[in-house]
Amino acid sequence: MIDLRLLREDPDRVRASQRARGEDVALVDSLLSADERRRSSGVRFDELRAEQRQLGKLIPKASADEKAELLARAEQLKADVKAADAERDAADAETRQLLLRLGNLVHPDVPVGGEEDFVTLETHGTIRDFGAEGFDPKDHLELGQLLGAIDVERGAKVSGSRFYFLTGVGALLELALVNAAIAQATEAGFTPMLTPALVRPQSMAGTGFLGQAAQDVYHLDKDDLYLVGTSEVPLAAYHMDEIIDADRLPMRYAGFSPCFRREAGSHGKDTRGIFRVHQFDKVEMFSYVAPEDSQEEHKRLLEWEKQWLTSLELPFRVIDVASADLGASASRKYDCEAWIPTQGKYRELTSTSDCTEFQSRRLQIRVRDGKQVKPLATLNGTLCAVPRTIVAILENHQQADGSVYVPKVLRPYLGGREVLEPVAK
């Protein structure tokens, strides 16, 4: 959530942020009104309690005639205090509920617009000309079947659409990717983490995933637990309700977990193969830093993502995501999109978001710097979302006979294999 003081001092900035997101601008005025009621009812409660305490001191010293009048006033005060307390609690609850609906403040340099209004910042690598090489590229599913690596038919039989099995070399390729990604993150100073896949409501809400993203979240009603769509959630909640000493920052974690997404708004999109699925594994980077350091940390996370994709020898571009496509918790987001030959376009492989103090305020995570205690900043960045990375590797590194070149960074984790060979023609 954002700082209420900032809302009071500069409501136009918050309105502009909401407008850029394509969200309800009237929410700002509703929140200002609720906050004013919260503060005024709090003052009223404090005044009545003070009078009540003062009256309590006067009654024992009063004469018989005065005492009857004071006791009558005490009874009225008791009722007034109760009513003021209820009014304060109601206004406080309304303020918090409205505040939780408000997205993070959009960074002023973010391009304004929707999904297609991003700005391309960089391009890396060379897109292959398969025509010049004398063959038409196969898509990842056909390649995966040739390699004995992907089985979507049995995935659908066992679990339904958008589920899959990685088999044989496909399973080995996932393990190679995960091990290589964790090795890079560990070398960069991240602490490896295996995180829970089920979290409590306060963890999911605290990271901002029960607002606009709620339709894509799996909820277990019987247990009131949520399946995570990213290990960002348990990594953010890891220090929930804690005060962290400033000399421990930055703290960086690399979490590996299964991820579950309903993809409720994605019917008919990317239904072939394993590009958009309901369950996948991912290595996620997560940082806790001082608020003044968040923009520099955001650049560092992006550099680590670029290092990873470069090591996989993939052509990709970096985009500055537009305001209406940010997600509630992000102030700014960069995506790295790899070229997918059979789609003829770049598609998102990694993403990194600067969430500033938005998540830490919701999760009550603070930093102690001397005598000052304040919210810190959180950031996240995908290092390796496994299925999409497999898609990009198979399609970009395929050869005419259906075999697939193995990037050097993965070979130590694949028994030295330089090429993945078809098992079926």
N, C-alpha and C positions, 0 to 999 in steps of 0.2 A: 504494500500500500504506500501511498505517497504521504509526505509530511503535512499534517493539517495546518501548520503555521504557514507553509508555503502557499497552500490553498487560500488562506485568509489574506495573505499579503499580495499575492499575484494571481487572482482567479482567472484573469485573461490568458495567462500562460497555460493554465490547465484546460481552459475552454479550447484554446488553439490545438492543444495536444489531442483532445477528444475529437475535434473536428478532423484533424489529420488522420486519425485512426478510423474515421467513419463511424464513430460511436456517438452515443446520445450526449449532446452538449448540455441539455437541460439537467442532466444528472449533477452537474457542477453546482447549479443554483439550489437544487434540492438538498445537496450536501451542505452547502453554506448555511441554509436555513436550519437544518437539523443540528448542525454544530452550534449555531447561535442559541437554539433552544437548550441544547445540552449544557452550554456554559451558563446561561441565565438561570436555568433550573438548579444548577450546582451552586450558584451564588445564593439563590433563594433558600436552598436547603441549609447551607452553612449559616446564613443569618438566623434562620429559625432555630437551629441547634444551639447557636450562641445564646439566643434569648432564653431558650429552654434551660441551658446550664445556669444562666444568671438567675432565672426564676427559682431554680432548685436551691440556690444559696439564700434567697430572700425568704422563702416560705418558713424555714425553722425559726427565723428571727421575728416574723411578723406577729402582730397582735391578733386576737381572735377575730376581730372584725375584718382586718386586712387579709387574714389567712383564707377566709372563704372566697374572697374575690380572686386571690392569687391561685387558689386551687382550681377555680373555674377557668382561669386563663391557662393554667397548666394542662387541663383536659383539652382545651381548644388547640393549644400548641402541639399536643401529642398527635392529634388528628392532622393538623397542618403539616407537621414534620413527616408523617407517614405518607401523606399525599405528595409532598415535595420529593420525597425519596423515590416514590413510584414514578413520578414525572421525570426525574433525573435519569433513572434507570431506563425508562422507555426512550428518552431522547438519546441516551448513550448507545443503546442497542440499534436505534435507527441510524445514527451516525456511522457506527461501525459497519452495519449492513450495506449502506450506500458507499462507504469508503472501499469496501471489498469489491464493489462492482466497477470501480474506477481503474483503468489501465495505468501502467507506468507512464511517466512523462516522456514523450518522444524527444530524442536528441535533436537539437536544431539543425544539424547537418544531414539528417535522414531525408531522402527524397520523398516527397508527398505523393500519395496515390495508392493504387491497388497492386495486385500481384504482378502485372506486366510493367509497372512503372519503376522498376529497379534501375540502378546505375551500374554498369559494368566497370569495375576498377582495374582488373588485370586479366590477361589470358596467359596460359602456360602450356607448353608442349605443342606437338604438331598433330593435326588430325590426319589420319591415314586416308589415302586415295585408293580404295579397294579396286576401283575400276582400272586404275593404272597398274595394279598388281595382278589383274587378270581374273578376279573372281568376285562374286557378290557375297557380302558378309551375311553370316547366319545370325539369328538372334540368340540371346543367352539361353533360352529354353531348349532350342534345337541343339545347341552346343552342349548344354548340360546333360541332355539325354544321350548324345553321342559318347560323352565321357563317362556315362554311368554316375553322374554327379547330382542330378536333380530329379525328383519324382513328385510331380504335382498331382497326378491322377490318384495315387494312393493317399496322398495328403488330403485330397478332397473326400476320398472314401472314408478315411478314418475320422476326419475332423470337420470337413466342409470346405467351402470355397476359400481361397486365399490362405490355405495352409499347405505345407510341403514337407518332404523329407529331403535332407542332404545325405547322399549315400556315397560310399566309397571315397573317391578322391574329392568329392564335394564336401564331405565331412572333414577330411584332412585339410582342405583349403580354408574352411572356416577356422579351424584350430590354428593354422599357420597365421592367418590374419590377426586373430586375437593375440597370439603370442608375440607377433612382431609389433603390434600396436602397443601392447603393455610394455614391451622392451623399450620402445621409443619414449613412452611417457615416463617410465622409471628413470631412464637416463636423463630426462629433462627435470627430474626432481619431484615428480608426482608420486604420491603414496598409492600403491595398488589396493583396490577395494573390491570385495565381492559383496554385493548389496542385496537386501531383501527385495523380493518381487511384489510383496503385499505390504501396503502401508495403511495407517489410520487416516480418517478423514482430515484431521488437522494438518497432517503432512502434505496431503494432496492439495488441500485448499491453500496452505501456506505458500506453496510454490506457484500458485496461480492457475492450476489446471482444472478447477471446478467452475470456471466461468464460461468463456466462449468455447473452450476445448472440452467441456463436460460430455458432449455427445460422443466423443471418441474414447471415453474412459470406461473400462469394465469395472462394475461394482458387484461385490458379493454381498447380497442383501442379508443373508443369514448371519454373517460375521461382521457386517459393516466395515469391510476392508476393500481397498482398491488395488487392482493390478496396475503396476506402474507402466507408463508408456515410454519411460526413459529413466535411467538411474540418476538423472538430475534430481528427481524427487527425493529418494532416500539420502542422497549426498547433501542436498540442501537442508533436509531435516535432521541430519546427523548431529548438528550443534544447536538444535532447537532449544530455546529457553536457557542458553548459556551466555556467559560473559567471557570473552577471550582477551587475554593480554595482548597489547599491540605488538610486543616483540615476537610474538608467534606468527605474525603475518609476513608474507602471504602464506596461506595454507592451500596446498593443491592436492587433489585426489583424482585418481583414474579409476572409475568404477566399471566393472563388467557385470552385466545382468541381462536376463531375458526382458523383452519389452513387448507390451500388448496394446494394440490399438484397434478399435472397432472400425475405424475409417468410415464412419457413418455417412459422411458427406461426399464420399468418393465412389459412388456406384457407377460402374461402367468405365472407370479410369484405371488404366494400367492393370487390367485383370489378368493378362497373360503372364505366366511365369511368376517370378518372385520379386518383382520390383516394388509392389505395394501389397503387403501381407498383414495378417492379424498378429503374428508372433514372429519376433526375430531377436537376435542377440546384438549387443552394441557395447563398444568401449567409449565411455564418456569422460571428458575432462571437466573438473569443477574447481573453481578458485574462490577463496575468501580473501578479500583484500581491503585495505583502507579505502574509503570512498574516493579520496583524491587520486588514488592510483588505478581506478577501474578502467579508464580509457586506455592507458598503457598496457594493462593486463589483457584487455580485449585484443589489442594488436598482437600481443605475444601468443594468445590462443590461436589466432588466425595464422600466424607464422608456423606454429606446430602442425596445424591442419595442412597447410601448403607443403610442409616438409614431408608429411605422410603421403599425400597424393603424388608428390614428385617421386618419392621412393618407389611407388607402385607403377611409375612410368606411364601415368595417365594424362591425356590432354584435359585441361579443366580451365574454368574461369572463376573469378571472384566477383560477387555482386554485393552491392549495398542494398539491402532489402527495403522496399518502400513501406511507408508508415502504416497503411491499412493491412499489411501482411506480416506485422511484427510478432503478434502474440501478446497477450496481456502483460506479461512480466518484463518483456524486453524494452529497453530504451533505444537500443540500436542492435542490428543483427547483420552479420555477414554470412553469406552462403558460398560454399565452394561447389560448383556444378561440373560434373564430368561429362565429356562428350559420349553419347550413346549412339554408335554408328547406325543401327537399324531404325532408330527413331529420328535420326538426322537433327538432333538438338542436344543441348546441354540439359542435364537433370541434376537436381540436388543430391550430393553425397554427404557433405558435412555442413554444419551450421554452428555459429558461435554467437552468443547473445550476452550483452552487458545488461544485467538486471538492476544495476545500481543498488539502492537500499530497499527496493520494492519487496523482495522476498524476506530480507532480514527483519524488516518491520513486522511483517505478518507472522514470522516464526519466532520473534523475540530473540534474535541473535545480535549481541552487541559486542563492541570492542572497548576495552578499558585502556585509555591513553593518559597516564598520570592520574589526575583526579576526575577527568572527564570520561563519561560512559555514553557511547552513542552507537547507532546502528552501523554495521559495516556494509560492504558491497559484495555481491555474489555474481559470478559469471559462469557460464557453461559453454562447452564446445564439443561437438561430436568428433571423435577421432576415427572410429570405424563402425559404421552401421553395416553389418555383415552382408545381408542379401544384396543390397544395392552395390556394394563394393564388388561382390562376386559378378554381378551383372556387368559392371564396367570392365572388370578384368577379362572376362570371357570374350566380350564383344570387341574390345580394343586390341587384345593380344592373340586373337584367333589367326590360324593359318589355313591355307587353302584346303588341306586334307582334314580339317575339323579338329586338329590338335590345337593346343593353346600354350603360348610362350609363358613361362613363369618369371615374374620380375625377380631380380637378384635378391632383394630384401627378404623374399619369402622362401628362398631355396633351403636355407638352414633348417627351416621348420617343416620341410617336405622331403626330407631324406636326400637332399641334394638334387631333386628333380629340376631339370631345365625346361621340360615340356610335359604337359599333360596330354596323354595319348588317348584317342578314342578306344572304347571297348566294344562298340557296335557300329556297323556301317549302315 
